Every structure is written in C-alpha cells, then in structure tokens.
Amino acid sequence: MFENLISVLKADRRTIVFTEGPDPRILEATARLLKEGLMDVILIGSEDEVKGAAAVGNFNIEGAEIIDPATYGEMDAMVEKMVELRKGKMDADACRAALSKGNYFGTMLVKMGKADALLGGATYSTADTVRPALQLIKTKPGNKIVSSCFILCRPAADGSDELYAMGDCAININPGEDDLVEIAVETARTAKAFGIDPKVAMLSYSTMGSGKGDTVTMMRNATDKVKATNPDFAVDGELQFDAAFSPVVAKTKAKDSPVAGQANTFIFPDINAGNIGYKIAQRLGGFEAFGPILQGLNAPINDLSRGCNAEEVYKMAIITAGLK
C-alpha cells in the first residue's frame, strides 16, 4: 500500500521532523528511514540525549539533524514569527516558552520551511500535536476544519492489498453538513494518495430515505452539497453500510446508485460511529489501521499513538512525508 507514497518520496526528497527525538521508537524508525534513503530527518532534543539514546539502542542515526530548542541559533527569528502568527494572543515571552517544547518548536520548523512535514505524539497527546498545527500551520485555503481519516489495509487473496478509507474517526465530534462535505472531499484525496479510486459512501442508519431523523437529513444534505460542488465526484448517500459495501444488498436497497455495493471510502455521521466502525474493522476484520491521518492543514502533520511501536512510526513517517 506504500508504493505510491514511496515513489513520491524518491522523486521529491523531503524532510520530516520528529518532535520527540530521544524516544527509542523514533530513533529506531529514523535509522530505518535513513538506511533506506526515504527522507531526511530532523530530531528535536538535546544532542547528548539523542545520541546517547541512539547508542544505547544501537541505532545508526548518522545523517539525521539534531536540533535543540535551547541552543537553536535562529530562536529570536522564530519567536518573532510566532508572535506575528498568534496576532496578539501570545507575547514574545509566551511564544519563547512554548517554543522550548518540541511540539511547538517542530511545528514552527515546518512553518518556516526548515522541514516539510511533522510527526509527533509518541509522548505528546493528540491535542498537543494538533493545537500547534491549528495555531501556526492553519487550514488550507477553502478549508474551515481539520479532519482525519484512517486507511484500513489487509492482504487480499490475490496478493494485493485490500484498502479502504474511513473518516472522520478521531477529530470532529459532531460535524455539521458543511463539515461533512470537507471531510468527504479530504478523505477522498487521502484515499487517492494510497492508490484508491475513491467511491464515497455517506453512511447512515438509513438508505435513500428508508429511515428518518436529523442525522439522516444531515447526511443526505451533505451528499447533495458534495455532488453540487464536485460534479465528477463518485459519492452517494445516505447509505447504510451493508448497502454501501455489498453488491447483493445494493441491488435491493439502492439499485440505481453509482456507489452502492462498491464503496471504498466511508464517511461517518459523527465520531462515535467512525471510531467504533474503524475499530470493528480492525479487530474483527483483521485490518491494519493507519492513522489518524490529519487532513485540511497547510502542511502534513500527523499524530502518533502514545502506545505506538517503531514499525508504526516508520509507516506513519512515510504516510506523513508522502502526503505533502
């Protein structure tokens, strides 16, 4: 599933910054990324601490750049830029204090063009990774929210990867109609980056008016808005999951739908449904779940689980840098 992303990275060398440089999981992943020549790496932390941890783990991080916020030569310029970005919400002292921490410092490295992408969260919470991104990187033109999706992958019988995209399962608790439009469009874009030709199902407990309720109306209206603004988009809804996924059920419930029975990109009405849905697929369906992949930002920034391992860091680094 990484072929497209690795091709992008080999054609366009990129730099990723890890906010937690001394973490052994980060160092193990860094050693592998550098050995395979996939990207350049910046590790945030004390040089002695980072190199000491690498030596303990026997990780070869030669070629990685180590930057310590406490001794960074361009800190004054970074503080000045952050004050400008915060527009009176933080003064110079507050910005300098924030930039002593890896999450804010790393985000500003991306903002100032020193790095192309950021991956954090091995020790930081999701909020501590997303907050600096919202404050400093901000959303892309035309986007009002940051959303997320998961890519679900498992080996298919023919040796290929069976891939699906699911959003939003991690960020927006109760998205409105316009939020769902953004989530659908951004999730489809993420799906394309993984080689998925997105066929988007706007999910509900109702299929084409079979049920009633506020969320049914919301998903139907969001579908109409996506179709109106993206006429070439393969999207339909509202659809129950079985009608979206099963060709047999689709013939009964939504026989005229261009998406029903063949959907591969699923948009949930709220975070409850999304989080439960992807975890059921992961645990009962035997899928590997990659994410949450953050969407809608001006630069690729992603969050790790604090329970992640080095393999997950390695894979999420490829995803993050490859999605620029």
C-alpha positions, -999 to +999 in steps of 0.1 A: +000+000+000+030+023+003+041+021-033+026+054-044+040+072-014+075+058-017+075+067-054+066+103-044+093+104-018+120+091-041+111+116-068+109+145-044+133+144-014+115+156+017+124+164+053+104+152+083+108+165+119+102+142+149+091+162+180+104+135+204+140+129+192+154+109+222+125+083+221+139+049+212+109+042+189+116+074+170+153+066+168+147+030+155+124+043+128+148+071+119+176+046+114+155+026+090+142+057+071+178+069+067+192+035+057+165+032+030+171+067+018+134+076+020+137+111+035+158+135+056+152+136+093+153+163+120+152+151+156+143+176+183+161+173+215+194+177+233+222+163+211+238+144+240+205+129+250+195+119+214+229+105+206+231+087+240+197+071+235+207+060+199+239+045+213+220+025+240+197+012+213+224+007+188+205+028+162+226+043+134+212+078+130+241+092+111+228+118+087+199+129+109+200+166+120+196+171+157+182+205+169+179+215+205+155+244+211+176+255+240+206+263+217+189+270+184+207+299+167+176+312+150+153+312+180+148+350+180+136+350+144+113+320+153+098+339+183+092+370+162+074+349+135+053+331+161+043+364+177+032+376+143+012+344+136-005+345+170-017+381+163-017+394+199-028+361+215+007+354+228+035+378+235+072+372+229+078+356+263+048+332+259+060+323+224+095+317+236+082+294+264+061+275+240+090+271+216+111+254+243+088+224+238+092+200+209+057+202+196+056+240+191+093+241+180+088+214+154+057+230+141+075+263+136+103+245+117+077+234+092+061+268+091+094+284+084+103+260+057+130+241+076+111+209+073+083+196+050+063+175+075+060+167+112+052+136+131+046+137+169+026+121+196+049+093+209+047+111+242+025+141+235-013+139+235-032+143+202-043+177+214-007+188+220+001+178+184-030+193+168-031+226+187+002+240+174-007+229+139-040+248+141-024+279+156+006+281+133+002+260+102-036+266+099-060+252+074-057+252+037-075+279+016-111+269+013-110+246+044-125+256+077-117+225+097-091+199+103-104+164+099-089+129+099-092+095+083-079+060+088-066+038+060-076+002+066-054-025+049-053-062+048-038-087+023-062-098-004-064-134-018-046-123-050-016-110-031-026-073-034-038-050-006-075-046+002-077-009+011-105+014+025-106+049+038-127+059+067-134+095+081-137+112+104-129+088+132-108+109+155-111+147+154-146+162+148-171+150+174-204+162+159-197+176+124-223+197+106-233+194+070-206+216+057-180+199+079-191+166+064-186+180+029-150+189+038-144+155+054-157+137+024-136+157-001-104+155+020-108+118+028-112+111-010-080+130-016-062+110+010-076+078-005-062+087-039-027+091-024-029+054-014-039+043-049-076+040-040-100+052-067-125+068-042-161+058-043-176+077-014-205+065+008-221+089+032-231+065+059-263+064+080-288+040+096-310+048+066-306+041+029-322+065+005-350+076+028-357+043+044-354+059+078-359+094+092-341+116+117-319+146+120-287+128+111-303+111+081-313+145+068-278+158+075-261+130+056-285+134+027-280+172+025-242+168+028-242+143-001-262+168-022-236+196-014-207+174-023-224+165-056-231+202-063-196+214-057-178+183-071-198+171-100-172+145-110-171+130-075-182+094-071-204+099-040-238+088-028-259+088+003-274+084+027-264+047+027-264+020+053-230+003+054-244-030+040-259-012+010-227+007+005-205-023+007-224-054-005-234-056-042-261-081-033-277-057-007-272-027-030-294-043-057-322-044-032-317-012-013-301+012-038-301-004-072-297+029-091-268+042-070-234+046-087-216+039-054-237+014-035-222-020-034-188-008-044-179+019-019-143+020-006-143+054+012-167+057+041-179+090+057-195+086+092-221+110+106-201+115+139-170+105+158-189+078+177-199+059+146-165+065+130-143+054+159-164+024+166-166+015+129-129+015+121-121-004+153-146-031+144-130-035+110-096-035+126-103-061+153-129-083+138-120-079+101-082-083+106-074-049+090-043-029+099-054+007+106-031+036+097-039+069+112-054+092+123-041+110+092-048+147+096-065+165+067-071+201+057-039+216+071-014+237+050+013+212+057+014+175+065+014+170+103+003+138+120-002+123+154+011+090+168-005+069+194+015+070+227+014+032+226+030+031+191+060+009+182+089+017+159+072-001+129+042+022+133+064+053+135+082+042+103+050+037+084+034+069+096+065+088+086+062+075+051+025+085+051+031+119+065+060+129+043+045+113+012+012+132+016+026+167+011 
